């Protein structure tokens, strides 16, 4: 009888951590933990021999602007056909090292630019909302409570943009 050792790891999985998470998954494979499934922030790994793996992640919420079609094309062209993960999960796939070329790097850059653009728009929207809350504060008794939410969103979007830009410039996309 073969006993497969599996473990589930709780790990943040947010859009702005996409490059960091791809690198983390590759490091997990090098330490003998192969990704077999994940749901939200729960990643399921199987114990294997240490191996080199590369992953490409994509949020399923990015279906607008043709991103889902680009992801589909990238998965068709660059996924490793023998990977069980690629047959099971939609929003992350194991990359075949033999198929890597400059176009793959363009897919990664396009995805990162899309995410950065998303967070910049979120920041602008939250700042406009903050200004509207501030202008209406003269008429609302507890205005500071209303102002907190858009301000938190703007801080979140700034941090997300900085982390994405930093992870992209540090070469974690390779």
Beta strands, then each sheet from edge to edge (+ up, - down):
strand 1: 6-10
strand 2: 33-39
strand 3: 42-47
strand 4: 54-57
strand 5: 92-95
sheet 1: 1+ 3- 2+
sheet 2: 4+ 5-
end
